[in-house]
Amino acid sequence: MTFIYRHPLEDFITGFEAEPNPHHLAVLKRPTVISVMVHAGFEADVAKALQALPDVSCRFAGPGEWLLVSSTAGADSLLRDVAELGAEKVSALDQSDGRVVLRIVGPRVRQILEKCVALDLHPDEFAIGRATNAQCCHVAANLARSAENTFEIMVMRSYAGFVFEELVEMGREFAMTTGFAD
């Protein structure tokens, strides 16, 4: 039996503008997401090794837990890389089909996110490369700052439509556009 992959937000994006404005909400089409749990005592070594992986964003998700996100590396490849660290140190699980990653960009992105995230997003407090678990639009999410005016929000697939619609509403004031990321 052959299954056809269909992104959970395909119907939400239909009908929106194709050309992005300065404020834009992009949906990553098929990112690889790996959940990594580190066994007690190995946190520092494993964190350093995970952050050294090429083409991978290593995001803090809790004590001894990280989320690896990549738009280029496949799940099998990342799982092999993590397995090379040793089964006594770390466990990993592919979460790619269960998570949706939304990238929001723009010069006023903090003002948009402040409407639905109860965090201090000032650059001095939430530096580039920082990630944390938080409530976004009343939904559990992982929020990461990936560039100067760019944040990525990762939510469970079943909540993606709700969070997407809420973020679109929050960005309406800035004429925010939406679409799939290239």
C-alpha positions as MATLAB code, in Angstrom:
seq = 'MTFIYRHPLEDFITGFEAEPNPHHLAVLKRPTVISVMVHAGFEADVAKALQALPDVSCRFAGPGEWLLVSSTAGADSLLRDVAELGAEKVSALDQSDGRVVLRIVGPRVRQILEKCVALDLHPDEFAIGRATNAQCCHVAANLARSAENTFEIMVMRSYAGFVFEELVEMGREFAMTTGFAD';
ca = [
       0.000    0.000    0.000;
       1.392    3.393   -0.984;
       0.648    6.460    1.113;
       0.905   10.011   -0.172;
       2.476   12.515    2.198;
       0.286   15.530    2.806;
       1.413   18.361    5.075;
      -1.104   19.142    7.844;
      -1.126   22.838    6.906;
      -1.616   22.493    3.146;
      -5.265   23.555    3.317;
      -4.437   26.502    5.607;
      -1.969   28.060    3.175;
      -4.091   27.757    0.031;
      -5.235   31.182   -1.149;
      -2.574   33.254    0.628;
      -0.159   35.552   -1.173;
       2.822   33.923   -2.856;
       5.267   36.850   -2.504;
       6.426   37.243    1.111;
       6.180   40.614    2.837;
       8.843   41.710    5.349;
       6.758   39.914    7.986;
       6.288   36.338    6.865;
       5.214   33.045    8.428;
       6.873   30.157    6.583;
       5.981   26.513    7.120;
       8.897   24.116    6.772;
       7.703   21.444    4.343;
       9.439   18.289    5.647;
      12.026   19.000    8.334;
      13.752   16.176   10.161;
      13.066   16.341   13.903;
      14.872   13.994   16.288;
      14.169   13.920   20.025;
      17.323   13.141   22.024;
      17.339   12.117   25.680;
      20.704   12.001   27.478;
      21.345    9.555   30.287;
      22.399   11.069   33.616;
      26.024   12.140   33.845;
      26.647   12.507   30.111;
      24.819   15.807   29.461;
      27.868   18.025   28.818;
      29.643   15.598   26.463;
      26.530   14.785   24.465;
      25.432   18.444   24.217;
      28.827   19.374   22.779;
      28.680   16.499   20.257;
      25.118   17.349   19.185;
      25.971   21.013   18.644;
      28.882   19.971   16.408;
      26.631   18.077   13.964;
      26.676   19.762   10.527;
      23.459   21.258    9.083;
      21.570   20.591   12.329;
      19.954   22.989   14.774;
      20.312   21.599   18.306;
      17.511   22.980   20.505;
      17.245   22.710   24.263;
      13.962   21.070   25.260;
      14.557   20.384   28.956;
      17.184   18.982   31.314;
      19.003   16.276   29.378;
      16.712   16.639   26.364;
      17.302   18.229   22.962;
      15.491   18.445   19.657;
      17.601   18.164   16.518;
      16.088   19.932   13.503;
      17.399   19.804    9.952;
      16.047   20.695    6.523;
      18.845   18.822    4.745;
      19.844   15.784    6.840;
      17.554   12.756    6.820;
      16.213   11.023    9.913;
      18.208    7.814    9.329;
      21.436    9.785    9.014;
      20.802   11.802   12.195;
      19.769    8.712   14.150;
      23.038    7.010   13.097;
      25.035   10.071   14.194;
      23.351   10.047   17.603;
      23.754    6.254   17.953;
      27.514    6.661   17.434;
      27.616    8.549   20.746;
      26.791    5.282   22.499;
      23.633    3.633   23.795;
      24.886    4.022   27.357;
      24.889    7.813   26.906;
      21.901    8.703   24.773;
      18.566    7.609   23.304;
      16.929    9.124   20.223;
      13.583    8.969   18.456;
      12.415   10.304   15.085;
       9.627   12.868   15.651;
       9.516   14.236   12.094;
       5.976   13.115   11.267;
       4.595   14.296   14.600;
       5.960   17.857   14.642;
       5.430   20.963   12.525;
       7.983   23.767   12.348;
       6.840   27.341   11.652;
       9.384   30.078   10.895;
       8.306   33.644   11.556;
      10.455   36.524   10.297;
      10.297   40.281   10.165;
      11.565   43.477   11.756;
       8.641   43.499   14.260;
       8.580   39.730   14.885;
       8.970   40.211   18.646;
       5.815   42.346   18.765;
       3.896   39.614   16.959;
       5.164   36.857   19.249;
       4.642   38.881   22.429;
       0.910   38.624   21.790;
       0.965   34.850   22.245;
       4.186   33.910   24.088;
       4.838   34.798   27.727;
       8.622   35.137   27.411;
      11.085   38.009   27.395;
      12.197   37.995   23.755;
      14.604   40.931   24.077;
      17.898   40.103   22.295;
      19.815   40.372   25.585;
      17.586   37.720   27.174;
      16.786   35.482   24.193;
      19.966   35.382   22.101;
      20.394   33.876   18.648;
      20.681   30.111   19.003;
      18.644   29.952   22.198;
      15.618   27.651   22.454;
      13.128   26.809   25.167;
       9.827   25.082   25.714;
       6.956   27.518   26.177;
       3.259   28.026   25.651;
       2.532   29.545   22.251;
      -1.125   30.446   21.717;
      -1.923   28.230   24.729;
      -0.208   25.231   23.096;
       3.001   23.526   24.243;
       5.752   24.481   21.793;
       9.495   24.750   21.426;
      10.542   28.298   20.522;
      13.979   28.959   19.015;
      15.634   32.156   17.831;
      17.564   31.244   14.698;
      18.615   34.693   13.397;
      18.329   38.411   14.166;
      14.631   38.730   13.313;
      13.759   35.055   12.924;
      12.099   32.632   15.317;
      11.017   29.042   14.797;
       8.088   27.491   16.598;
       7.755   23.721   16.764;
       4.399   22.244   17.772;
       2.755   18.860   17.716;
       1.129   18.104   14.371;
      -2.396   17.985   15.801;
      -2.138   21.583   17.091;
      -0.401   23.052   14.037;
      -3.575   24.392   12.386;
      -4.701   26.208   15.530;
      -1.268   27.770   16.166;
      -0.934   28.726   12.491;
      -4.298   30.518   12.476;
      -3.512   32.311   15.746;
      -0.122   33.508   14.472;
      -1.721   34.743   11.238;
      -4.199   36.727   13.328;
      -1.398   38.151   15.521;
       0.531   39.224   12.393;
      -2.433   40.805   10.620;
      -1.453   44.227   12.017;
       1.846   43.964   10.089;
       0.327   42.489    6.868;
       2.132   39.213    7.534;
       2.111   36.758    4.635;
       2.329   32.962    4.798;
       3.604   30.139    2.651;
       5.753   27.051    2.561;
       9.479   27.616    3.040;
      11.690   27.070   -0.006;
];
